[in-house]
Amino acid sequence: MGGGHYAAHSPEEDAAWRHGYRQWLERVLLREDQRIHVAACGAATALRACAIAVIDDRAPTAHCLTGQVGWVQTVVVDPASRRQGLGVRVMAYVLDWLRVRGVQQVALQTTTDGAGLYRNLGFRPTGEDLLTLDLRGV
């Protein structure tokens, strides 16, 4: 559970999210999707940090003529491993992966806690509001 709008707000939501996320990640890793890449630090049984990069095809814009936008998500550093540069390392890895594939722009959502890391890497606010709509009618 966390502080973002996308975070679970109850133990039940958290368990459902973790189950769904685990299933999605297994599918992604098994099919070796060329548009999704997972970066991780640590052993399989003791993950210390991770980040996921996704290439999204969108309509071209003035600042992204190919329409290929990189999304970075699930940047997580184990609390015991924070302040050791692991967040910077997994971010550098996924940003390089996106750059090599011709991605011209990268977007991400952040919490207040993570904003400093991303600003230090050159990310800037867009000035746009993020709006969401739950189509389940919840």
C-alpha positions as CSV (number, residue, x, y, z in Angstrom):
1,M,0.0,0.0,0.0
2,G,1.3,3.5,-0.8
3,G,0.4,7.1,-1.3
4,G,-0.4,7.3,-5.0
5,H,-3.9,7.3,-6.5
6,Y,-3.0,3.9,-8.0
7,A,-2.1,2.4,-4.7
8,A,-4.2,-0.1,-2.8
9,H,-6.3,1.3,0.0
10,S,-7.0,-1.8,2.0
11,P,-5.3,-5.2,2.7
12,E,-7.8,-6.9,0.3
13,E,-7.0,-4.5,-2.5
14,D,-3.3,-4.9,-1.8
15,A,-3.6,-8.7,-2.0
16,A,-5.6,-8.6,-5.2
17,W,-3.1,-6.1,-6.8
18,R,-0.1,-8.3,-5.8
19,H,-1.8,-11.4,-7.3
20,G,-2.6,-9.6,-10.6
21,Y,0.8,-8.0,-10.8
22,R,2.6,-11.3,-10.2
23,Q,0.5,-13.0,-13.0
24,W,1.2,-10.1,-15.4
25,L,4.9,-10.2,-14.6
26,E,5.1,-13.9,-15.2
27,R,3.4,-13.5,-18.6
28,V,5.8,-10.7,-19.6
29,L,8.9,-12.6,-18.5
30,L,7.8,-15.8,-20.2
31,R,7.0,-14.3,-23.6
32,E,10.0,-12.0,-23.7
33,D,8.0,-9.1,-24.9
34,Q,10.3,-6.8,-26.9
35,R,8.4,-3.7,-25.6
36,I,8.8,-4.5,-21.9
37,H,12.0,-4.8,-20.0
38,V,12.6,-5.6,-16.3
39,A,15.7,-4.4,-14.5
40,A,16.6,-5.8,-11.1
41,C,19.4,-5.8,-8.6
42,G,19.9,-8.6,-6.1
43,A,19.2,-12.3,-6.0
44,A,15.9,-13.8,-7.0
45,T,15.1,-14.5,-3.4
46,A,16.3,-11.1,-2.1
47,L,15.4,-8.5,-4.7
48,R,17.0,-5.1,-3.7
49,A,15.7,-2.9,-6.5
50,C,13.8,-3.0,-9.7
51,A,12.3,-0.9,-12.5
52,I,10.2,-1.8,-15.5
53,A,10.4,0.0,-18.9
54,V,7.5,-0.2,-21.4
55,I,7.5,1.1,-24.9
56,D,4.2,2.5,-25.9
57,D,3.2,3.4,-29.4
58,R,1.2,6.7,-29.5
59,A,0.5,9.3,-32.0
60,P,3.5,11.5,-32.8
61,T,3.9,14.9,-31.1
62,A,6.1,17.8,-31.8
63,H,8.6,16.5,-29.2
64,C,8.3,12.8,-30.0
65,L,8.1,12.4,-33.8
66,T,8.2,8.6,-33.7
67,G,5.3,8.3,-31.3
68,Q,7.3,5.8,-29.3
69,V,7.0,6.9,-25.6
70,G,8.8,5.0,-22.9
71,W,7.0,4.5,-19.6
72,V,8.9,3.7,-16.5
73,Q,7.0,2.0,-13.7
74,T,7.4,-0.1,-10.6
75,V,10.7,1.5,-9.5
76,V,11.1,0.0,-6.1
77,V,14.1,-0.1,-3.8
78,D,14.0,-2.3,-0.7
79,P,13.9,0.0,2.4
80,A,17.1,-1.6,3.8
81,S,18.9,-0.9,0.5
82,R,17.9,2.7,0.0
83,R,20.5,5.5,-0.3
84,Q,23.0,3.2,-1.9
85,G,22.5,4.3,-5.5
86,L,20.4,1.3,-6.6
87,G,17.5,3.4,-7.7
88,V,19.8,5.4,-10.0
89,R,21.3,2.2,-11.3
90,V,18.1,0.5,-12.3
91,M,16.8,3.8,-13.8
92,A,20.0,4.3,-15.8
93,Y,19.7,0.7,-17.1
94,V,16.1,1.0,-18.2
95,L,16.7,4.5,-19.7
96,D,19.6,3.1,-21.7
97,W,17.4,0.2,-22.9
98,L,14.8,2.7,-24.1
99,R,17.3,4.9,-25.8
100,V,18.9,2.1,-27.7
101,R,15.4,1.2,-29.1
102,G,14.8,4.7,-30.4
103,V,12.5,6.0,-27.8
104,Q,12.6,9.8,-27.7
105,Q,10.6,10.6,-24.6
106,V,10.1,8.9,-21.3
107,A,7.2,9.4,-18.8
108,L,6.6,8.2,-15.3
109,Q,4.3,8.8,-12.4
110,T,5.9,9.4,-9.0
111,T,5.2,9.9,-5.4
112,T,6.6,12.8,-3.4
113,D,9.3,10.4,-2.0
114,G,10.5,9.4,-5.5
115,A,10.4,12.8,-7.1
116,G,13.9,13.9,-6.2
117,L,15.5,10.8,-7.8
118,Y,13.7,11.5,-11.1
119,R,14.4,15.2,-11.1
120,N,18.1,14.5,-10.5
121,L,17.9,12.2,-13.6
122,G,16.5,15.1,-15.7
123,F,12.7,14.4,-15.5
124,R,10.6,17.6,-15.4
125,P,6.9,18.2,-14.6
126,T,4.7,18.6,-17.7
127,G,2.3,21.0,-16.1
128,E,-0.5,18.7,-17.1
129,D,-3.0,17.2,-14.7
130,L,-3.2,13.4,-14.5
131,L,-6.8,12.4,-14.7
132,T,-8.1,8.8,-14.4
133,L,-11.5,7.2,-14.8
134,D,-12.4,3.8,-13.4
135,L,-14.6,2.2,-16.1
136,R,-15.7,-0.5,-13.6
137,G,-18.1,2.0,-12.1
138,V,-16.4,1.8,-8.7
